[in-house]
Structures are given as C-alpha cells and as structure tokens.
C-alpha cells in the first residue's frame, strides 16, 4: 500500500489537534484505497453511456 506524500500532507494539515488512533488508521486506509482505485486503468467491458441508455430504454 502506498499513499502520496501530497495527500498525506493535506490530511495532516487539516486534521484536528487530537484524533483517535483507530479513526486515523481507518482514514489512512480509506485514502490509500481511493488513491489505488484512481490509479487503476478503467475496465473496458462496461458499455459506453449511449449504449447503456439504449439498453435501459428497452427495460421500460
């Protein structure tokens, strides 16, 4: 797991003076997961928006 220094610095600069350690760990893990998901390539097997709209229209 990796977290960018920039995101970590922003978090530290904006955190309260006192923070529960378990809450800190939870927030750090969430930040790591978000950052990892943002780095992943999009999955190509999802339909493009126009195709999805057409398919949804057929449902109704």
C-alpha positions as CSV (number, residue, x, y, z in Angstrom):
1,X,0.0,0.0,0.0
2,X,1.2,3.4,-0.9
3,X,0.0,6.9,-0.3
4,X,1.3,10.0,-1.9
5,X,3.1,12.5,0.2
6,X,0.9,15.3,-1.1
7,X,-2.3,13.6,0.0
8,X,-0.8,12.7,3.3
9,X,0.4,16.2,3.9
10,X,-3.0,17.6,3.1
11,X,-4.6,15.2,5.5
12,X,-2.2,16.1,8.3
13,X,-2.6,19.8,7.7
14,X,-6.4,19.5,8.0
15,X,-6.8,17.0,10.9
16,X,-7.9,18.1,14.3
17,X,-5.5,18.7,17.2
18,X,-6.5,15.4,18.7
19,X,-7.6,12.3,16.8
20,X,-8.5,8.8,17.8
21,X,-5.7,6.4,16.6
22,X,-8.2,3.9,15.2
23,X,-10.0,6.6,13.3
24,X,-6.7,7.8,12.0
25,X,-5.9,4.3,10.7
26,X,-9.3,3.9,9.1
27,X,-9.0,7.3,7.3
28,X,-5.5,6.5,6.1
29,X,-6.6,3.1,4.8
30,X,-9.5,4.7,3.0
31,X,-7.2,7.3,1.4
32,X,-4.9,4.5,0.2
33,X,-7.8,2.6,-1.3
34,X,-9.1,5.7,-3.1
35,X,-5.7,6.6,-4.4
36,X,-5.2,3.0,-5.7
37,X,-8.6,3.0,-7.4
38,X,-7.8,6.3,-9.1
39,X,-4.5,4.8,-10.5
40,X,-6.2,1.7,-12.0
41,X,-7.0,1.7,-15.6
42,X,-10.7,1.8,-16.4
43,X,-12.3,-1.6,-17.2
44,X,-13.2,-1.8,-20.9
45,X,-16.0,-4.2,-20.6
46,X,-18.5,-1.6,-19.4
47,X,-20.9,-0.3,-22.1
48,X,-20.4,3.3,-23.1
49,X,-23.1,5.7,-21.9
50,X,-25.1,5.9,-25.1
51,X,-25.3,2.1,-25.3
52,X,-26.3,1.9,-21.6
53,X,-29.0,4.4,-22.2
54,X,-30.4,2.5,-25.1
55,X,-30.4,-0.8,-23.1
56,X,-32.1,0.9,-20.1
57,X,-34.8,2.3,-22.5
58,X,-35.5,-1.3,-23.6
59,X,-36.2,-2.3,-20.0
60,X,-39.1,0.0,-19.5
